[in-house]
Amino acid sequence: MASTLSASSQQANKAALNAALAENPEKTLATNTKPNENDVEPGEIQEVDMQAQAEGIRTVFSDPTNFNVKHPLYSAWTLWFDSPATKGRNLPQTPSTAFPQTPVPQTPGAASAQGWMEDIKRVISFDSVEEFWGLYNHIVPPSQLPQKANYYLFKEGIIPAWEDEANKNGGKWSIQLPKEKNRGNVDKMWLYTMLAAIGETFDPYLTNADSSDPDSQSLITGVIVSTRPQFYRLSIWTRLAPAGDEDQLRERIEAIGRHFKTNVLGYAEAQKLAGPLATEVEFLSHKDSEKKKTARKIIV
């Protein structure tokens, strides 16, 4: 049967297979101990058909329900959800899937954000590529969510609230997109935003950072998609926001915004996006957002 996977999914599937085989090299090689004229010499290594070995390896791409290979992410993540239409109910889901609701963890800042967090459902936590795809394949896409609904994908241990210790000194990149023009694009944009987050590719500083450098921690704490009556909003939250004299941090924050605009959303760097119901890709600190200030916006 022909593959129904996209080119990017097929490539990821191939990478997962190769990684699984690399982790278990003893399964791909055999030592010949009974040579004859048609065999290799004693002690030499005989190659085994990798495709045959791969038949027993099931990834989420080949078997979304019964995959047996997991590739860990750098960080664990938690998906949260809220919607006025579903308060007091379970997460909107496909008929074959149900995620248990778990209480909000008592993280720093959770107490002060208690009122805000009462209506947000903690859906599920995951720490592997396969678990992410298993989750993604069984939740309602943003284009089909009710009005005023939100998905929040945050690193495990961080709640999606300004009051959390990881967020209180940070800010967010966001873009607002008219709903009617972007209903066919928002699902892909949200998927790519999540993949950039869990793949730790948003923060280009990390590529060349020394692991012992205290600044080598990713600035990204979470990503959000929101549906509103007339628009969608995609956001990336950061743990820090630049002050007026923090040029190095500002450059790092701007690099995240440019990556979001060009590599994730697919716009040209110089492209102007603002218009009716639409905004540019804009950054604002949480403190300025709370005070309703707009003068310190960074735009890419």
Beta strands, then each sheet from edge to edge (+ up, - down):
strand 1: 29-31
strand 2: 45-47
strand 3: 72-82
strand 4: 121-128
strand 5: 150-155
strand 6: 171-178
strand 7: 220-227
strand 8: 231-238
strand 9: 282-285
strand 10: 298-299
sheet 1: 1+ 2-
sheet 2: 4+ 3- 5+ 7- 8+ 6- 9+ 10-
end
